[in-house]
Amino acid sequence: MLKTSLAAAALVLCACGAQAQNLALYGLLDQAVEHLNNVGTGHDSLTRLPGLAGSYPSRLGVRGSEDLGDGLKAIFTLEMGMGLDSGTFNQGGRAWGRQAFVGLQGHWGTVSLGRQYSMLFWSQLDADILGPNTFGSGSLDSYLPNDRVDNTVAYRGTFSGLTVGATYSVGRDSVNAGPTPAGTNCPGESATDTSACRQWSAMLKYDTATWGAAAVVDEIRGGAGAFAGLTSSALKDRRSSLAGWVKLSPDLKLGAGLIARKNDASVTTPKSTLWYVGGTYNFTAAWSADAEVFKLDYRNSANQATLYALRTTYQLSKRSAVYATGGHIANDGTLALGVSNGAAGATPVAGASQTGLAVGIRHSF
């Protein structure tokens, strides 16, 4: 299947090259080796190559644009996620699981149709310092590194530093890949239940050269057969976030954010908050370090978890880097979250802590 999709990408390049004024094949390959302690009831240790993320998720994509005149462009992006550990597709086995959309772009912004990022992704992009790192926010909320939506109409435009964006989906996830965010079995597009599997998000974001702030709301609805307990279109899972970042010097950047969640699928703990604060520092042009702390707290419950994460990266060139990262998570109550979101499984028992270390190589093209 991977060979077929790569062949399709090559055909796109050949067929469109004559017409599109800008066309690019791009990618990022990132693989780590990680070691985790305190895995399962036996409190075992595990060494593995995670397939979902190292410092960034691996991907291969094709994007292009055509100038239509009067400042109007036609655009498209096709982007697949890959696990280098086994050479398979991520995002529930989708061929173009990270992004697959076509749209129009002008001075008024961009309108696009297809599988795309929710506005929650764009709101966290600058503030969440570690982002999709294998030890990061995705360990506490697995929706964050998977906030892409099928069947979506999206708009995003930036005007004098202010970015306005929104998405609306008539069927947020058509893939059945088990009870994980990689595929939540909620295709929607139903004539008998027009609310089933809907998703929407809205964002206001303001950025300057030295600071920025964002506010966003992201809401998904359930449907018959959907995973994660959202088995009815009357059930909603909403995240509301405030986030910001500031550069204190050319080499020092700080970021922080708060995500408030109300999940109707949880009877006992529907409300939770996730906050984070972190920073990145460039010691030299080639060597940098990142640090971040995260706290997940369920309201009126003993369930909470705190994650501490570090990463240091050395750029061998503009495109190639090596890195080392570590994390420690402490669970309370009945929570049993793992420190790593780089692959499924390998969690500790309820209420236990876990530490992880990883080293990896990254190359972009």
C-alpha positions, 0 to 999 in steps of 0.5 A, spaced: 500 500 500 505 504 501 508 503 494 502 504 491 501 511 495 508 513 493 507 511 486 500 516 486 504 521 489 509 521 483 503 521 478 501 527 481 508 530 480 508 528 473 501 530 471 501 537 475 508 539 474 506 543 467 500 547 470 502 548 477 507 554 478 509 551 485 509 544 486 513 540 492 515 533 494 517 534 502 518 530 508 520 529 515 523 522 517 524 521 525 526 515 529 528 514 536 529 508 541 526 509 547 527 506 554 521 505 559 520 503 566 515 501 570 511 498 565 504 494 567 503 490 573 510 486 573 513 493 573 517 491 567 522 495 563 521 496 555 526 498 550 522 499 543 522 504 537 516 508 537 512 508 531 508 515 532 513 520 534 520 521 536 521 529 536 516 530 531 512 525 527 514 522 520 511 524 514 511 524 506 507 530 502 506 533 496 503 540 496 502 545 490 499 551 488 497 555 481 496 562 480 489 564 477 490 571 477 488 577 481 491 574 487 487 568 487 491 561 487 488 554 487 492 550 493 492 542 495 496 538 500 497 530 500 500 528 506 501 521 509 504 519 516 509 513 517 512 509 522 519 508 520 519 502 525 515 498 521 514 502 515 507 502 516 501 508 515 499 512 521 493 515 523 489 509 523 492 506 516 490 512 512 494 513 505 494 520 506 492 521 514 495 527 516 492 532 511 488 531 504 485 537 502 484 542 496 482 549 496 482 557 494 487 562 497 486 570 496 488 576 500 481 574 504 484 568 506 484 560 505 478 556 504 479 548 503 475 542 503 478 535 505 481 532 511 485 538 515 487 540 522 482 543 527 483 550 529 486 547 536 492 545 532 494 552 530 492 555 537 497 550 540 503 550 535 507 556 538 505 555 545 506 548 546 514 548 546 515 540 545 509 539 541 508 532 538 515 530 542 514 523 544 514 525 552 509 531 551 502 534 551 499 528 547 501 523 553 496 527 557 491 528 552 491 523 546 487 528 542 492 533 541 497 530 536 491 527 532 486 533 532 485 532 524 478 532 522 475 528 515 470 531 511 471 538 513 470 545 510 475 550 513 477 557 513 483 561 515 486 568 514 491 573 517 490 580 517 495 585 520 497 579 525 490 577 527 488 570 525 481 568 524 479 561 523 474 556 523 472 548 521 466 545 520 465 537 519 459 533 517 463 527 519 469 527 523 472 520 522 471 515 517 476 510 520 475 504 524 482 503 528 480 500 535 478 505 540 484 510 539 484 517 536 487 514 530 480 512 528 474 513 532 469 510 527 464 516 527 463 517 519 457 521 520 454 524 513 447 521 515 440 523 513 437 520 519 441 524 524 444 530 521 448 531 528 452 525 528 459 525 528 459 533 527 465 537 529 467 544 529 472 549 531 473 556 532 480 560 533 482 568 534 490 568 534 494 574 534 502 574 533 507 579 533 515 578 532 516 577 540 509 575 542 502 571 541 496 569 544 490 564 542 483 563 544 480 557 541 474 552 542 474 545 539 467 540 539 466 533 537 459 530 537 458 522 537 454 517 533 452 510 533 458 506 534 463 511 535 469 509 540 471 513 547 464 513 549 461 518 544 455 513 542 450 518 541 449 525 537 447 528 543 454 527 547 459 532 546 466 533 547 469 540 548 475 543 549 476 550 550 483 553 550 487 560 552 495 559 550 500 564 549 508 565 547 513 570 548 520 571 546 525 574 552 531 574 547 533 572 540 535 565 544 529 564 549 522 563 548 517 561 553 510 558 552 504 556 556 497 554 555 490 552 559 485 547 556 479 546 559 475 540 557 468 537 558 466 530 556 459 528 556 462 521 555 465 521 562 459 520 567 464 520 573 469 525 571 466 529 565 470 536 566 478 536 566 483 542 565 490 541 562 495 546 563 502 547 561 508 551 561 515 551 558 521 554 554 526 553 549 533 556 549 538 556 544 545 555 547 549 556 540 546 556 532 546 548 532 545 546 540 538 548 543 534 545 549 527 545 551 523 543 557 516 543 559 511 541 565 504 539 564 498 538 569 492 534 568 486 535 573 479 532 573 475 536 577 472 533 583 476 527 583 483 524 585 485 523 578 490 527 576 497 527 573 503 531 572 508 530 567 516 533 566 519 533 560 526 535 557 529 535 550 536 537 547 537 537 540 544 538 536 543 540 528 548 536 524 546 541 518 540 545 516 536 538 515 539 533 519 539 533 527 540 528 533 536 529 539 535 526 546 529 527 550 526 524 557 520 524 561 517 523 568 509 522 569 506 521 576 499 519 576 494 519 582 487 516 583 485 511 578 489 514 572 494 510 569 497 514 563 504 512 560 509 517 559 510 516 552 505 517 546 510 515 541 507 508 541 500 505 544 501 500 550 507 500 555 503 504 561 504 503 568 499 501 573 493 505 576 496 511 580 504 509 579 509 513 576 513 512 570 520 515 567 522 514 559 528 516 556 529 516 548 535 518 543 533 519 536 535 522 529 531 527 524 532 528 517 527 533 513 527 534 505 
